[in-house]
Amino acid sequence: MANNFKNAKIDLTTTNATVLYACPSATTAVVKSILASEDSGNADTITVTLTDASAAVFSLFKVKAVGANATVELLTAPLVLEEGEILKATAATANRLHVVASLLEVS
């Protein structure tokens, strides 16, 4: 069994749902942190979803506020992702938010 620490990062340049991380086959991922940072000087909101292997979408954070020039830790406990599951983030406004997830992949 291999353990690999990784990070996944995106700049939300659109208001479309954007893939932050997709759990590879034969792997379980433990997400330890999801940071959302606002860098334009304007408060914004973020939505984070989890899509499972059957394409069902689950809301993890719905319209979560991120203050102007602030960083928000979204997780208060680890989040486990199974093979084929996908984390996506959506910004209310383009070009304001960066998102970084820290995780451990176990394969």
Order of alpha helices (4+ residues) and beta strands (2+ residues): beta-beta-beta-beta-beta-beta-beta-beta-beta
